[in-house]
Amino acid sequence: MKIVFYPDECYSDSLCAATIGVFDGLHLGHRHLLDRLKSEAAKQRLKSMVVTFERPPRQVVHPDWRPELLTTLDEKIRLMDKTGIDVLVILRFNQYMAGLSAHDFMKRVLFGQLNVRLLLTGYDNRFGHDRTEGFDDYRRYGEAIGIEVVCGDPLTVGTSNASSSRIRHLLKEGRVEEARQCLGRPYALSGLVVHGEQIGRKIGFPTANMMPADDKIIPADGVYAVMVRTEGHALKRGITNIGTRPTFNGRNRTLETNIFDETGNFYERSMTIYFISRLRDERPFPSGEALADQIRKDKKEAEKRLNLYEQKS
């Protein structure tokens, strides 16, 4: 997959069939659209191209706005590379681009500098500075410019369309199993392991306290069955607690993981947590011993759910 950073670079190697969007999460709905893109490109002997953004456009227009991301840019690039797309264009979106109308963006950027001759739009996609235009407008502009415009269709997962907004909603409610169904993979958080208060160690369950990457959604407070990969170690099973540790009158929200069958020191190492299933809400216990008893039950239940997950994977 060739990566182009626009406007620092343009693309003139081949004529292309393209689609444009944020593609946050690169979920099953996105991959459904990309399969259609590859099919359209193959029929017309064009290269397949995805045009996306270095950061969400809204963040450029409103600098104080904080995104709630499902994937970082690096994660999105890695996931996109697995789709079989020929070219990935990453827009370094700026105020100039934000001011372009849909017509001017199609003519100056897509047609003139990225060699796009077919544009596949998502079923609900809007672009251009006022975002009031839709598919019929894009098709009309394309006829004048020299770009064929076609519309994709949504993918239904369960009772609703797979979408980034739906996945964000699910994660905020802790419904990581349903989020996994829409993503086509477990939701993941990565970050560095930092020093904590070592409360888990004191009750017999040492934990790795992770500081996740900025701007990514953290699932709702609770206890989760997870798979964990730490730098230099194989994938392991574990349980993750997200919350304020009310049993010990905690105030700060933490993300702590007990990794099964692992006693190593992970400080300052990178770690990725894959959320498989929600076990329970976080709640206070009358003592550290009562919490330890519950954690033993949590581990048994986590093993059952992780076994089931691995059998289905």
Disulfide bonds with the S-S distance in Angstrom:
none
